[in-house]
Amino acid sequence: MPRLAPVAAAGLAIASIPGAPAVAAPAVSQAAHLVTSQKLDWQTATALATDAVRACAAQGYSVTAAVVDPSGHEQVIIKGDTVPLQSLSVSYRKAYTAFSYGLAFNQDTTSALIKGGFSGPANGALNTIPEVLFVPGGVTLRRADRTVIGGIGVSGAPGGDKDEACAQAAVTRHRAEFQ
């Protein structure tokens, strides 16, 4: 059972789970009752997706790369020239899964989620949730303090391991831009 820590100013209780990952906590303004959160700017998100597509293209693979923001919505999609249609939804679903379940289970890739057995019960019940896809090719986007700010997913290479390598190459190249 998670410990609850009171938040006096808002009159709320927030679950505090030891070892749980940091979340990009929205800043709340008492006066205006506004909530804000951090996300990549469109230029960085575009560069990230573009470099993932380029990394795969350099190996002869035409892929689609999707970046999701902290709301789980698509921020950028870059589609290779000859990639199959289904790669659009698959890349988004990999990015969404890397973001949402990477956040929930403190993992950095969809491969790590699968390897750690975090994909749910043997009956695959978590895979029935809309937009969730436990297939290699997604990488959780994190700040240096491990705060989750989104996800990137790649689809179209002959194997999720190759998709994930291209996504990881792009994240490694641009990591300093979102630290």
SETI-387832 format. One record per residue (C-alpha): chain; x, y, z. Coordinates in pm, 1 decimal, always signed. Layout:
N
chain: A xx: X yy: Y zz: Z
...
//
This chain:
179
chain: A xx: +0.0 yy: +0.0 zz: +0.0
chain: A xx: +157.7 yy: +334.9 zz: -100.9
chain: A xx: +227.8 yy: +594.2 zz: +162.8
chain: A xx: +29.5 yy: +911.6 zz: +119.4
chain: A xx: +199.8 yy: +1243.4 zz: +172.3
chain: A xx: -33.0 yy: +1535.1 zz: +244.1
chain: A xx: -12.0 yy: +1842.6 zz: +27.9
chain: A xx: -141.0 yy: +2115.2 zz: +256.7
chain: A xx: -171.2 yy: +2397.1 zz: +6.5
chain: A xx: -396.8 yy: +2203.3 zz: -227.4
chain: A xx: -569.2 yy: +1988.5 zz: +34.4
chain: A xx: -474.3 yy: +1671.9 zz: -154.2
chain: A xx: -279.2 yy: +1354.7 zz: -85.2
chain: A xx: -27.3 yy: +1222.7 zz: -336.2
chain: A xx: +88.2 yy: +861.2 zz: -332.9
chain: A xx: +457.2 yy: +832.0 zz: -254.7
chain: A xx: +596.4 yy: +494.1 zz: -353.7
chain: A xx: +955.4 yy: +419.9 zz: -253.3
chain: A xx: +1172.7 yy: +366.7 zz: -562.6
chain: A xx: +907.0 yy: +499.7 zz: -800.7
chain: A xx: +1035.0 yy: +705.1 zz: -1095.6
chain: A xx: +1017.7 yy: +1080.8 zz: -1104.0
chain: A xx: +735.6 yy: +1229.3 zz: -1305.8
chain: A xx: +739.1 yy: +1563.2 zz: -1482.0
chain: A xx: +521.3 yy: +1713.3 zz: -1210.1
chain: A xx: +305.8 yy: +1996.5 zz: -1333.1
chain: A xx: +364.8 yy: +2329.7 zz: -1165.3
chain: A xx: +48.2 yy: +2459.6 zz: -1003.5
chain: A xx: -18.4 yy: +2827.9 zz: -957.5
chain: A xx: -247.6 yy: +2887.1 zz: -657.1
chain: A xx: -354.9 yy: +3228.0 zz: -783.3
chain: A xx: -448.3 yy: +3134.2 zz: -1137.5
chain: A xx: -518.8 yy: +2761.5 zz: -1086.7
chain: A xx: -307.4 yy: +2680.6 zz: -1390.5
chain: A xx: -111.2 yy: +2361.9 zz: -1448.2
chain: A xx: +199.4 yy: +2351.2 zz: -1666.2
chain: A xx: +434.0 yy: +2070.9 zz: -1766.0
chain: A xx: +763.8 yy: +2037.1 zz: -1951.1
chain: A xx: +798.3 yy: +1885.6 zz: -2295.3
chain: A xx: +1043.2 yy: +1896.8 zz: -2581.5
chain: A xx: +1008.3 yy: +2193.3 zz: -2812.7
chain: A xx: +898.8 yy: +2105.1 zz: -3165.5
chain: A xx: +1246.5 yy: +2159.4 zz: -3306.5
chain: A xx: +1409.5 yy: +1907.2 zz: -3070.1
chain: A xx: +1126.3 yy: +1656.1 zz: -3112.1
chain: A xx: +1158.4 yy: +1687.1 zz: -3490.8
chain: A xx: +1537.8 yy: +1647.2 zz: -3478.6
chain: A xx: +1500.6 yy: +1340.0 zz: -3256.7
chain: A xx: +1254.1 yy: +1168.4 zz: -3491.2
chain: A xx: +1450.9 yy: +1271.5 zz: -3801.0
chain: A xx: +1775.1 yy: +1131.4 zz: -3662.5
chain: A xx: +1607.1 yy: +801.6 zz: -3573.4
chain: A xx: +1483.1 yy: +770.4 zz: -3933.8
chain: A xx: +1830.6 yy: +865.6 zz: -4061.7
chain: A xx: +2002.0 yy: +610.7 zz: -3835.6
chain: A xx: +1786.6 yy: +333.1 zz: -3980.4
chain: A xx: +1818.2 yy: +465.0 zz: -4337.1
chain: A xx: +2197.5 yy: +445.4 zz: -4302.9
chain: A xx: +2148.7 yy: +71.4 zz: -4247.5
chain: A xx: +1911.6 yy: +36.1 zz: -4541.9
chain: A xx: +1585.3 yy: +39.9 zz: -4342.0
chain: A xx: +1295.0 yy: +270.3 zz: -4420.4
chain: A xx: +1114.6 yy: +344.1 zz: -4092.7
chain: A xx: +871.8 yy: +577.4 zz: -3923.0
chain: A xx: +964.1 yy: +752.4 zz: -3597.2
chain: A xx: +708.7 yy: +901.3 zz: -3359.0
chain: A xx: +769.6 yy: +1123.1 zz: -3056.9
chain: A xx: +503.0 yy: +1156.3 zz: -2787.6
chain: A xx: +483.9 yy: +1435.7 zz: -2532.8
chain: A xx: +406.2 yy: +1404.6 zz: -2158.6
chain: A xx: +34.6 yy: +1382.6 zz: -2235.0
chain: A xx: +98.3 yy: +1072.8 zz: -2449.3
chain: A xx: -6.6 yy: +1250.6 zz: -2768.0
chain: A xx: +190.7 yy: +1249.5 zz: -3090.5
chain: A xx: +416.1 yy: +1549.8 zz: -3110.8
chain: A xx: +611.4 yy: +1455.8 zz: -3425.1
chain: A xx: +594.1 yy: +1182.2 zz: -3688.5
chain: A xx: +866.4 yy: +1139.3 zz: -3950.7
chain: A xx: +789.9 yy: +874.6 zz: -4211.9
chain: A xx: +1054.9 yy: +721.4 zz: -4435.3
chain: A xx: +998.5 yy: +717.5 zz: -4810.7
chain: A xx: +909.7 yy: +349.6 zz: -4855.7
chain: A xx: +784.5 yy: +240.4 zz: -4515.7
chain: A xx: +462.0 yy: +37.5 zz: -4494.3
chain: A xx: +143.3 yy: +208.5 zz: -4377.4
chain: A xx: +116.2 yy: +17.0 zz: -4047.9
chain: A xx: +446.1 yy: +166.8 zz: -3930.3
chain: A xx: +262.4 yy: +492.2 zz: -3855.8
chain: A xx: +43.6 yy: +342.8 zz: -3584.8
chain: A xx: +309.7 yy: +97.5 zz: -3464.5
chain: A xx: +573.4 yy: +369.1 zz: -3413.3
chain: A xx: +324.2 yy: +578.6 zz: -3217.8
chain: A xx: +217.8 yy: +282.1 zz: -3003.6
chain: A xx: +581.8 yy: +194.7 zz: -2925.8
chain: A xx: +649.6 yy: +558.0 zz: -2824.0
chain: A xx: +331.4 yy: +566.3 zz: -2613.1
chain: A xx: +418.8 yy: +237.1 zz: -2441.5
chain: A xx: +778.7 yy: +346.2 zz: -2375.1
chain: A xx: +648.4 yy: +669.8 zz: -2225.9
chain: A xx: +355.8 yy: +545.1 zz: -2019.0
chain: A xx: +489.3 yy: +210.1 zz: -1899.8
chain: A xx: +848.5 yy: +331.5 zz: -1879.6
chain: A xx: +712.5 yy: +590.1 zz: -1638.5
chain: A xx: +500.0 yy: +339.6 zz: -1445.6
chain: A xx: +771.3 yy: +72.5 zz: -1414.7
chain: A xx: +1088.8 yy: +287.8 zz: -1427.8
chain: A xx: +1222.1 yy: +126.2 zz: -1744.7
chain: A xx: +1394.6 yy: +297.6 zz: -2037.7
chain: A xx: +1291.4 yy: +87.8 zz: -2338.8
chain: A xx: +1009.7 yy: -135.7 zz: -2449.6
chain: A xx: +1266.8 yy: -418.7 zz: -2461.9
chain: A xx: +1345.2 yy: -361.9 zz: -2093.5
chain: A xx: +974.0 yy: -367.4 zz: -2012.4
chain: A xx: +934.2 yy: -700.3 zz: -2191.5
chain: A xx: +1249.9 yy: -848.6 zz: -2040.6
chain: A xx: +1142.9 yy: -739.7 zz: -1692.4
chain: A xx: +803.6 yy: -906.3 zz: -1732.1
chain: A xx: +621.0 yy: -575.5 zz: -1700.2
chain: A xx: +398.0 yy: -642.0 zz: -2000.1
chain: A xx: +127.3 yy: -784.0 zz: -1777.8
chain: A xx: -15.1 yy: -1127.1 zz: -1710.4
chain: A xx: +46.3 yy: -1421.8 zz: -1941.2
chain: A xx: -293.1 yy: -1362.9 zz: -2101.5
chain: A xx: -161.0 yy: -1036.4 zz: -2250.5
chain: A xx: -428.7 yy: -821.4 zz: -2085.0
chain: A xx: -215.7 yy: -504.0 zz: -2096.2
chain: A xx: -182.4 yy: -541.6 zz: -2474.2
chain: A xx: -559.9 yy: -499.8 zz: -2502.3
chain: A xx: -538.5 yy: -143.3 zz: -2372.2
chain: A xx: -571.2 yy: +97.0 zz: -2666.8
chain: A xx: -238.3 yy: +232.4 zz: -2795.6
chain: A xx: -26.5 yy: -8.8 zz: -2588.3
chain: A xx: +217.6 yy: -233.4 zz: -2774.9
chain: A xx: +483.8 yy: -433.3 zz: -2595.9
chain: A xx: +722.4 yy: -470.8 zz: -2889.5
chain: A xx: +1086.4 yy: -357.8 zz: -2900.5
chain: A xx: +1140.9 yy: -20.1 zz: -3064.6
chain: A xx: +1036.8 yy: +235.3 zz: -2802.0
chain: A xx: +1261.1 yy: +448.1 zz: -2579.2
chain: A xx: +1150.4 yy: +653.0 zz: -2278.5
chain: A xx: +1264.8 yy: +1016.0 zz: -2293.5
chain: A xx: +1408.7 yy: +1128.1 zz: -1958.8
chain: A xx: +1585.3 yy: +1425.4 zz: -1814.9
chain: A xx: +1909.8 yy: +1372.1 zz: -1621.2
chain: A xx: +1713.1 yy: +1341.6 zz: -1294.7
chain: A xx: +1508.6 yy: +1056.0 zz: -1456.9
chain: A xx: +1198.2 yy: +1273.2 zz: -1496.1
chain: A xx: +997.2 yy: +1132.6 zz: -1786.7
chain: A xx: +917.0 yy: +1387.8 zz: -2059.0
chain: A xx: +793.8 yy: +1165.4 zz: -2342.0
chain: A xx: +882.8 yy: +871.8 zz: -2560.5
chain: A xx: +1009.3 yy: +784.1 zz: -2906.9
chain: A xx: +907.5 yy: +481.5 zz: -3109.9
chain: A xx: +1045.2 yy: +347.4 zz: -3437.0
chain: A xx: +884.5 yy: +94.7 zz: -3671.3
chain: A xx: +971.8 yy: -52.8 zz: -4009.2
chain: A xx: +1313.7 yy: -217.1 zz: -3972.9
chain: A xx: +1328.9 yy: -597.2 zz: -3998.4
chain: A xx: +1303.3 yy: -648.3 zz: -3622.8
chain: A xx: +1214.7 yy: -440.5 zz: -3319.9
chain: A xx: +1572.0 yy: -463.5 zz: -3193.9
chain: A xx: +1685.2 yy: -269.1 zz: -3501.3
chain: A xx: +1403.5 yy: -15.7 zz: -3454.5
chain: A xx: +1504.3 yy: +33.8 zz: -3092.5
chain: A xx: +1872.2 yy: +76.6 zz: -3181.8
chain: A xx: +1780.9 yy: +361.0 zz: -3419.7
chain: A xx: +1559.1 yy: +525.6 zz: -3155.5
chain: A xx: +1833.8 yy: +490.4 zz: -2893.9
chain: A xx: +2095.0 yy: +636.9 zz: -3131.1
chain: A xx: +1878.8 yy: +946.8 zz: -3177.6
chain: A xx: +1817.2 yy: +982.0 zz: -2803.2
chain: A xx: +2188.8 yy: +948.1 zz: -2731.0
chain: A xx: +2270.1 yy: +1213.6 zz: -2991.1
chain: A xx: +2015.4 yy: +1464.5 zz: -2856.4
chain: A xx: +2012.4 yy: +1382.8 zz: -2484.7
chain: A xx: +2205.2 yy: +1698.1 zz: -2388.6
chain: A xx: +1929.7 yy: +1911.4 zz: -2547.2
chain: A xx: +1667.7 yy: +1800.1 zz: -2295.1
chain: A xx: +1875.7 yy: +1770.0 zz: -1978.7
//
